[in-house]
Amino acid sequence: MEQYYEVLKTLSDESRFKIITILLKQDLCVGGLAKQLDISKPAVSQHLQTLRKMGLVTGEKRGYFTHYIVNRALLTQVGEKLIEIASKQPDQGCLREKTGECSCQCQCTSNK
């Protein structure tokens, strides 16, 4: 679960999220990303370093440039985990029914 948290935390930065979105459409180098994002190459490089450490992107040398590719398998795993969490049904029963004490302050009849 910790890995999923770290991935989501990494993607919470707007620029890194945009980089992933762009790279899902096409592989690009730092210069191409900088141009599309309208930010400096050093800033893009810093974001890519963070994304690489998390395993979200990998670099592939093509001539003089390194093009970056999204780790789609990791994104899919994180997405599946979110779907799993979101699809869990909440506990509908009042705690008092199970333990004799109600801490949910639901104003249920058994709480009176």
Short mmCIF file of the C-alpha atoms (twelve columns), coordinates in Angstrom:
data_MODEL
# 
_entry.id   MODEL 
# 
loop_
_atom_site.group_PDB 
_atom_site.id 
_atom_site.type_symbol 
_atom_site.label_atom_id 
_atom_site.label_alt_id 
_atom_site.label_comp_id 
_atom_site.label_asym_id 
_atom_site.label_seq_id 
_atom_site.Cartn_x 
_atom_site.Cartn_y 
_atom_site.Cartn_z 
_atom_site.pdbx_PDB_model_num 
ATOM 1   C CA . MET A 1   0.000   0.000  0.000   1 
ATOM 2   C CA . GLU A 2   2.927   2.318  0.748   1 
ATOM 3   C CA . GLN A 3   4.093   2.160  -2.898  1 
ATOM 4   C CA . TYR A 4   0.663   3.284  -4.123  1 
ATOM 5   C CA . TYR A 5   0.685   6.177  -1.686  1 
ATOM 6   C CA . GLU A 6   4.136   7.271  -2.882  1 
ATOM 7   C CA . VAL A 7   3.090   7.064  -6.545  1 
ATOM 8   C CA . LEU A 8   -0.019  9.160  -5.901  1 
ATOM 9   C CA . LYS A 9   2.025   11.656 -3.915  1 
ATOM 10  C CA . THR A 10  4.487   11.922 -6.809  1 
ATOM 11  C CA . LEU A 11  1.663   12.481 -9.296  1 
ATOM 12  C CA . SER A 12  0.034   15.125 -7.108  1 
ATOM 13  C CA . ASP A 13  2.449   17.701 -8.519  1 
ATOM 14  C CA . GLU A 14  0.750   19.407 -11.473 1 
ATOM 15  C CA . SER A 15  3.851   19.469 -13.690 1 
ATOM 16  C CA . ARG A 16  4.638   15.790 -13.091 1 
ATOM 17  C CA . PHE A 17  1.018   14.862 -13.789 1 
ATOM 18  C CA . LYS A 18  1.168   16.839 -17.045 1 
ATOM 19  C CA . ILE A 19  4.455   15.152 -17.998 1 
ATOM 20  C CA . ILE A 20  2.869   11.721 -17.539 1 
ATOM 21  C CA . THR A 21  -0.187  12.807 -19.551 1 
ATOM 22  C CA . ILE A 22  1.992   14.038 -22.411 1 
ATOM 23  C CA . LEU A 23  4.231   10.965 -22.347 1 
ATOM 24  C CA . LEU A 24  1.212   8.672  -22.522 1 
ATOM 25  C CA . LYS A 25  0.540   10.160 -25.970 1 
ATOM 26  C CA . GLN A 26  4.138   10.087 -27.248 1 
ATOM 27  C CA . ASP A 27  7.696   9.543  -26.062 1 
ATOM 28  C CA . LEU A 28  9.609   12.815 -25.781 1 
ATOM 29  C CA . CYS A 29  12.974  14.152 -24.680 1 
ATOM 30  C CA . VAL A 30  13.522  16.872 -22.061 1 
ATOM 31  C CA . GLY A 31  13.519  19.620 -24.707 1 
ATOM 32  C CA . GLY A 32  10.232  18.446 -26.208 1 
ATOM 33  C CA . LEU A 33  8.590   18.278 -22.794 1 
ATOM 34  C CA . ALA A 34  9.943   21.712 -21.815 1 
ATOM 35  C CA . LYS A 35  8.513   23.215 -24.983 1 
ATOM 36  C CA . GLN A 36  5.075   21.651 -24.496 1 
ATOM 37  C CA . LEU A 37  4.923   22.570 -20.807 1 
ATOM 38  C CA . ASP A 38  6.472   26.012 -21.266 1 
ATOM 39  C CA . ILE A 39  8.908   25.435 -18.397 1 
ATOM 40  C CA . SER A 40  12.707  25.254 -18.320 1 
ATOM 41  C CA . LYS A 41  14.675  22.141 -19.274 1 
ATOM 42  C CA . PRO A 42  16.262  21.964 -15.798 1 
ATOM 43  C CA . ALA A 43  12.783  21.979 -14.229 1 
ATOM 44  C CA . VAL A 44  11.657  19.175 -16.545 1 
ATOM 45  C CA . SER A 45  14.819  17.205 -15.717 1 
ATOM 46  C CA . GLN A 46  14.128  17.520 -11.984 1 
ATOM 47  C CA . HIS A 47  10.551  16.286 -12.437 1 
ATOM 48  C CA . LEU A 48  11.734  13.402 -14.623 1 
ATOM 49  C CA . GLN A 49  14.277  12.419 -11.971 1 
ATOM 50  C CA . THR A 50  11.474  12.166 -9.407  1 
ATOM 51  C CA . LEU A 51  9.304   10.175 -11.818 1 
ATOM 52  C CA . ARG A 52  12.229  7.838  -12.610 1 
ATOM 53  C CA . LYS A 53  12.955  7.204  -8.912  1 
ATOM 54  C CA . MET A 54  9.322   6.200  -8.442  1 
ATOM 55  C CA . GLY A 55  9.494   3.906  -11.474 1 
ATOM 56  C CA . LEU A 56  6.858   5.850  -13.394 1 
ATOM 57  C CA . VAL A 57  9.092   6.616  -16.379 1 
ATOM 58  C CA . THR A 58  12.197  5.163  -17.973 1 
ATOM 59  C CA . GLY A 59  14.652  6.764  -20.342 1 
ATOM 60  C CA . GLU A 60  15.688  5.326  -23.694 1 
ATOM 61  C CA . LYS A 61  18.734  6.729  -25.451 1 
ATOM 62  C CA . ARG A 62  18.012  7.664  -29.082 1 
ATOM 63  C CA . GLY A 63  21.024  9.262  -30.713 1 
ATOM 64  C CA . TYR A 64  22.056  12.271 -28.649 1 
ATOM 65  C CA . PHE A 65  18.774  12.472 -26.747 1 
ATOM 66  C CA . THR A 66  17.020  10.416 -24.091 1 
ATOM 67  C CA . HIS A 67  13.344  9.885  -24.741 1 
ATOM 68  C CA . TYR A 68  11.096  9.108  -21.807 1 
ATOM 69  C CA . ILE A 69  8.496   6.359  -21.677 1 
ATOM 70  C CA . VAL A 70  5.702   5.845  -19.122 1 
ATOM 71  C CA . ASN A 71  5.590   2.636  -17.103 1 
ATOM 72  C CA . ARG A 72  1.984   1.857  -18.011 1 
ATOM 73  C CA . ALA A 73  1.968   -1.322 -15.925 1 
ATOM 74  C CA . LEU A 74  2.617   0.646  -12.729 1 
ATOM 75  C CA . LEU A 75  -0.066  3.204  -13.603 1 
ATOM 76  C CA . THR A 76  -2.492  0.348  -14.240 1 
ATOM 77  C CA . GLN A 77  -1.670  -1.237 -10.860 1 
ATOM 78  C CA . VAL A 78  -2.295  2.053  -9.069  1 
ATOM 79  C CA . GLY A 79  -5.544  2.553  -10.976 1 
ATOM 80  C CA . GLU A 80  -6.718  -0.957 -10.112 1 
ATOM 81  C CA . LYS A 81  -5.916  -0.362 -6.441  1 
ATOM 82  C CA . LEU A 82  -7.958  2.862  -6.491  1 
ATOM 83  C CA . ILE A 83  -10.878 1.022  -8.099  1 
ATOM 84  C CA . GLU A 84  -10.612 -1.696 -5.446  1 
ATOM 85  C CA . ILE A 85  -10.666 0.870  -2.644  1 
ATOM 86  C CA . ALA A 86  -13.518 2.854  -4.210  1 
ATOM 87  C CA . SER A 87  -15.665 -0.236 -4.786  1 
ATOM 88  C CA . LYS A 88  -15.620 -1.373 -1.155  1 
ATOM 89  C CA . GLN A 89  -19.010 -0.962 0.431   1 
ATOM 90  C CA . PRO A 90  -19.147 1.060  3.636   1 
ATOM 91  C CA . ASP A 91  -20.131 -0.706 6.836   1 
ATOM 92  C CA . GLN A 92  -23.830 0.082  7.111   1 
ATOM 93  C CA . GLY A 93  -24.371 -1.243 10.624  1 
ATOM 94  C CA . CYS A 94  -24.239 0.884  13.731  1 
ATOM 95  C CA . LEU A 95  -21.313 0.120  15.990  1 
ATOM 96  C CA . ARG A 96  -23.630 -0.178 18.998  1 
ATOM 97  C CA . GLU A 97  -25.238 -3.240 17.439  1 
ATOM 98  C CA . LYS A 98  -21.870 -4.967 17.373  1 
ATOM 99  C CA . THR A 99  -20.051 -3.658 20.451  1 
ATOM 100 C CA . GLY A 100 -22.709 -2.099 22.633  1 
ATOM 101 C CA . GLU A 101 -21.229 1.376  22.134  1 
ATOM 102 C CA . CYS A 102 -21.895 3.835  19.341  1 
ATOM 103 C CA . SER A 103 -19.142 6.257  18.407  1 
ATOM 104 C CA . CYS A 104 -20.533 7.346  15.052  1 
ATOM 105 C CA . GLN A 105 -22.934 9.908  16.571  1 
ATOM 106 C CA . CYS A 106 -25.561 8.808  14.068  1 
ATOM 107 C CA . GLN A 107 -28.420 9.671  16.395  1 
ATOM 108 C CA . CYS A 108 -29.728 6.149  15.948  1 
ATOM 109 C CA . THR A 109 -32.365 4.841  18.288  1 
ATOM 110 C CA . SER A 110 -29.909 2.479  19.929  1 
ATOM 111 C CA . ASN A 111 -27.717 5.493  20.816  1 
ATOM 112 C CA . LYS A 112 -30.339 6.995  23.117  1 
# 
